[in-house]
Amino acid sequence: MDTLKLRQRIVRSMIRVGERTANMRKPEKYEYRKHMTAAFMDMLELCVEANHLRGSARERLQDRMDIKLDVLRSLVDTAVSPEDRLISPGLHDVWSKELNEIGRMLGGWKKSNE
């Protein structure tokens, strides 16, 4: 798989973190932005690095990308929880679909290496 599409999707999602967290309460807004941007940046770095490797080294990096994706999903799920209500359920759906698309792209990349 050409990782260019996956990288572009990660970058687009990372750019949107700022606008999507804009309506959060101030303390949470900056923490969520920091953690989400860092997770997306880590995924981007792992994607670029994995693209230059082969075999088990690539698989390990792809697994680490999966872990970062799970962290992002957890952050989005926590933000919509009834206790926090930092984002709307509609925004949660949009973000979840985006993260699921990244997950599908990553899964396709992993399968193409087998």
C-alpha positions in Angstrom: 0.0 0.0 0.0 1.1 3.5 -0.7 1.4 5.1 2.7 1.0 8.5 1.3 -2.8 8.3 1.7 -2.4 7.1 5.3 0.1 9.9 6.1 -2.2 12.5 4.6 -5.2 11.2 6.6 -3.1 11.4 9.8 -1.9 14.9 9.1 -5.4 16.1 8.2 -6.8 14.7 11.5 -3.9 16.2 13.4 -4.6 19.6 11.9 -8.3 19.4 12.9 -7.6 18.8 16.6 -7.4 22.5 17.2 -10.7 23.4 15.7 -12.5 20.4 17.2 -11.3 21.2 20.7 -12.0 25.0 20.5 -15.3 24.8 22.4 -13.9 22.7 25.3 -13.4 24.3 28.7 -10.0 25.9 28.9 -8.1 23.6 31.2 -9.3 20.4 29.3 -8.9 22.0 25.9 -5.2 22.5 26.2 -4.6 19.1 27.8 -6.6 17.3 25.1 -4.9 19.2 22.3 -1.5 18.4 23.7 -2.2 14.7 24.1 -4.0 14.2 20.9 -1.5 16.2 18.8 1.3 14.2 20.4 -0.4 10.9 19.6 -1.1 11.9 16.0 2.6 13.1 15.6 3.8 9.8 17.0 1.6 7.9 14.5 3.0 10.1 11.7 6.6 9.4 12.7 5.9 5.7 13.1 4.2 5.6 9.6 7.2 7.3 7.9 9.7 5.1 9.7 7.7 1.9 9.0 7.6 2.8 5.4 11.4 2.5 5.2 11.6 -0.8 6.9 10.7 -4.4 6.0 9.7 -7.5 7.9 9.3 -7.8 11.6 10.6 -4.3 12.3 7.8 -2.8 10.1 5.3 -5.0 11.9 6.4 -3.8 15.3 6.0 -0.2 14.2 2.6 -0.9 12.8 1.6 -2.4 16.1 2.8 0.7 17.9 0.6 2.8 15.4 -2.3 0.6 16.5 -1.6 1.4 20.1 -1.5 5.2 19.4 -4.8 4.8 17.5 -6.3 3.1 20.6 -5.1 6.0 22.7 -6.8 8.5 20.4 -10.0 6.5 20.5 -9.9 6.5 24.3 -9.4 10.2 24.4 -12.3 10.9 22.1 -14.5 8.5 24.1 -13.6 10.1 27.3 -14.3 13.6 25.9 -17.9 12.6 25.1 -18.6 10.8 28.4 -21.5 12.0 30.5 -19.1 13.0 33.3 -17.0 15.2 31.1 -19.2 16.3 28.1 -16.3 18.1 26.5 -17.5 17.4 22.9 -20.9 16.8 21.5 -22.1 13.3 20.4 -22.1 14.5 16.8 -18.5 15.5 17.0 -17.7 12.2 18.6 -19.3 10.4 15.7 -17.3 12.5 13.2 -14.0 11.9 15.0 -14.7 8.2 15.5 -15.4 7.7 11.8 -12.1 9.4 11.0 -10.2 7.3 13.4 -11.9 4.1 12.1 -10.9 5.1 8.6 -7.3 5.4 9.7 -7.6 2.0 11.4 -8.9 0.4 8.2 -6.1 2.0 6.2 -3.5 0.7 8.7 -5.1 -2.7 8.7 -5.0 -2.9 4.9 -1.3 -1.9 5.0 -0.6 -4.6 7.5 -2.4 -7.2 5.4 -0.5 -6.2 2.3 2.8 -7.0 4.1 1.8 -10.6 4.9 
